[in-house]
Amino acid sequence: MTLDGFESGRSARITGVDWAALAEDEGKRLKALGVDEGAEVAIVHRGVFGTRDPLALRLGNMTIAIRRAHARAISVEAA
């Protein structure tokens, strides 16, 4: 399952990231923020209009915002 389809409020563990699906600079930014295999994340908020962008993620002690297109490149499993 990819992160964009994961249920809000539940914790998930990242099982893989399709780095080829992301632009190089976007991939570097996500890696710098700690988005990588093994990290635990949770969706804490989804945008309310149209595409429901952005997604607010809890990643460790941080809350970050990513686009759904980026979330589709991140595979997760329930933690």
Secondary structure, DSSP 8 states (H G I E B T S, - for coil): -BGGGS-TTSEEEEEEE-GGGS-HHHHHHHHHHT-STT-EEEEEEE--STTT--EEEEETTEEEEE-HHHHTTEEEEE-
